[in-house]
Amino acid sequence: MTTEIRASWTVRPLHPGEPDAATLLREYFAEIVERYYRRPLKPGEVEAAMDESPSDDLLAPTGALLLAACDGRPAGCAGLRFRPDWAELTRVYVRPEQRGRGGGAALLAAAEAYARDAGADRIRLDTRSDLVEARALYARHGYVEIPAYSQDKYAEHWFEKVLPTAVDEVDGSRYQRTGS
């Protein structure tokens, strides 16, 4: 007999410079760079990528960085950049050992709630072709491919999700949001 134990996810905003946030952002960039080049990392590549695409705007009032914890331990992150009427989703990452346990869904639900609370009526994002798991996650959660809206040199796919306007239209049972 197999017993499935459901992970307990919490999501809260965190300053990008906080130690847990900085660690998760570095892990995110390391995976992104390694997958892009399809080889092990070379010295300085992660730092160069972080310099090229800084995360310091992922805090109020321009955005938010959300930290996901699984059973109380830091396990993932997602960032938001607020635009007039919409929000851009970025830096979605779940540690490899926590994947498949609901972390991506928890981060998306929390990001959507934060974006809606900030006045956004939709979320957009761009991603690469090699990030097939991410593209599948977005599609499973109602994001649809749209024409390009950004000029990022790494972007190959663009997605958008129109956000529900009423809180009662959202299934909040999948995650617990903490903090403000």
N, C-alpha and C positions, 0 to 999 in steps of 0.2 A: 504494500500500500504506500502511495506517495502522498505526502502532506505538503500543500503549497502554503508557504508563509508569506503573507503580503508585507512588503516593505512599508515603513512609515516615512513619508516625505514631508518636509517642511520647507518653505521657501520664504526668504526675507531679503530686503534690500541690504546692500553692503557697499561701503566705499571701496572703489577699485584699488586703493592703496593698502587696505587692511591685509594682514598676512594671509588669511584663507583665500581672499579674493585674488591677491597677487599670485599665489600658488596655482589656483585653478586657471587663471588667465594664461600663465606661462605653460601649463600643461596643454591648454587649448591650442596655443600657437605652435607648440612643439608638434602636436599631432597634425595640424593643418599644413605646416611646412614639410614634414616628413612625407605626408601623403601626396602633396603637390609634386615633390621631386622624385617620389617613389624610390627612396634610398634613405639610409641612416642620416641623421642630422650632422652637419658640419659645424665646427665652432663658430659662434657668432650669428648663425642664421636665425635663431629664435629672437635674439635681441634686435636684429635688423627688421624682422617682421613686426615686432612690437613697436619699434620706432616708426615704421612706415604706416602703421594703423593703430595709433594710440587709443587707450581706453579711458582717458581722463575725463571725457565728456559723458561718461555713463553714470552721472549723478545729477541730482536735482540742481537746477530746474531744467537742464537740457536732456536728461535721460535718467536711467536707473541701471544698476547692476544687481541682479538677483542671484542669491546663493541658495542652492538646493542642498539640503542635508538629508541623508538617508539614515534612519535610526539614530539621529543625532550627530552623524559625522559628515563633514563637507564632502559632497559627491558630484556637484555640477554647478553650472552657472548659465545665465543668459543675460544679454544686455538689451536695452531699449534706448533709442534716440528719438526724442519727440520732435515731430515736424508739425506744421499747421494741419490740423484735422487727422493726422495719421501718425503712426509710430513705426520706426524701423527696428526689426529684430536682428540681433547680431550676437556673436560669441556663444551660441548654444553649444553646450558641452556637458557630457556626463562621463565620469571616469569609467574606463573600460570594465572594471570589475563590478560596476553597478548597472551596466547596460542591461536592458531587457527586464528591468524591475519597476518600470513606471516613471523613471526620472525625467525622461523627455516630455512625457505627457504632463507631469507636474509642473515643469518649467514653462511649457507652453500655456497652460491654464493660468498660472500666476502672471506671466508676461501679458496675457490678454486682459486679465483683470486690472493690472497696473496701467496698461495703456488706456483702457476704457475709463478708469478713474481719472486719468490725466486729460481726458477729453477727446481721445482718438476715436475715430469711427472705423478704422481698419488698421491692420498691420501689414507691412510689406517686408520682404527680405530678398537678398540675393545670395546665391550659392554657386558652387562649382559642380561640374559633371561627375567628378570622382567621389563626391560626397553622397553616394547613393542612399546610405542609411538615413541621412538627414532629409533628403528629398522625399523618401518614403514616409518618414515621420510627419513631415508637413502635410503631405497629401492625405494621410490617415486622419489628420486633425482639421480637415476642411480648408486647407490652403490650396489655391489654384494657381497654375502658371499664368503669368501675364506678360505682356510685352515689356521690354527693358525699360526701367525707370531710372537706372543709375549708370554711371560710366566706369565703375570699378573695373580695373584691368583683369581681375580674377573672376568676375561674375560671368556665369554662363547660363544661369536659370534665375528667373525672378518669380516670386510668389506673392500672393495677397490673400488676406482673409478679412471679410467684412465682419465686424464685431457686433454681437447682439447689443441692443440698447437697454434692455431691462436685466437687472441682476437675476431675476427669477428664470431667465432663459439660459443661464449658465449652470452646468453641472459642477458644483464646487465640492463634490464629495471625493474627488480624486486626490486632492491635496489640501494641506492646511497652510494658510498664509499667516506668518507672524510678523510683528513689527509694523512700522508705518512708513 
